[in-house]
């Protein structure tokens, strides 16, 4: 019973541009905001954009945020990542095509991505993609790799520990939560250092602390995790 209660306490937030903490990645965020700001696909630049960097740098967050923003505007986008096995047919009404983690695409997915790219360029629809490597280093078919690198390219960097601490503390303060240095150390050393995971953990802690009417301490975190 407690296990279900704790799981229900988590309130993971959906990726958005508003809850993306850019740190050294302000240029990429500003670029996507500018692109989205031109409502109507005919007014948006069709030039492709490619985001690359290591894990936990925010690539997937940004692509999902763009997808969510388009949906909020009543638009849709094509989505393809390495886990998609049955992708839809290309839709000419899409506002853009989003391709995540292209470095992990199979041969069949590369063929599909290339076909989508050709259709998108023919119709002046933008392609926004991400990968772990710069375009020139991707182990992909040549025609897809060159297209991915044929527009705006942004190298993303993960937030430093100091930046993650600042973001966590600010997010906690917004919720009216005090995080001691000891609790912060525990969160950063015992759990995923990915900012999105840390924010989800903070949401869970907030809910659990409210339910148990206790302050957030290391013992409370241990108790919560023992019951999940």
C-alpha angles and dihedrals in degrees: 000000000000090000092058090045093054093047090052090053092067112096103182110191121231116248113266136159088246094060095042110108103210104192102164091357099074093120093059092046092049090049093054093045090052092049093049092046091069096079114206121048093246090062095048122090111257091206109120122244126208127194120195137178145107127297119300094022094116104256097132092040091057095047092048089046091055090048091051092047091052091049089051087055091052094256134117137215138201113249127200129169134155092271095057109102100165109038121185123251115271109275118210090208093065114118090213144339118250120201118182127195094000090174088073097050117129121227090264092049091049089054091050092046091051091050091049090048092053093048091046094050092047090054095040092246118150124241118212113191142168138202143160095250137046112268095257091057098048115118092224136118110289098243092054095043094052092049092051089054095043098092140023113349123191126186109213125206129202116245116264119246090256090053092048090051091050092049093048093048092048092048090049092050091052088056092046091249126140115214114193120214088251092055090046091051090049093050093049096046102038101040139045111296090215106119094225091054091047091052091050088050090051090052090052092048091049092053094043093048091051092048094049094035091230133128118252106265135150092261090053091051091050092048092050093049092046087060098048 
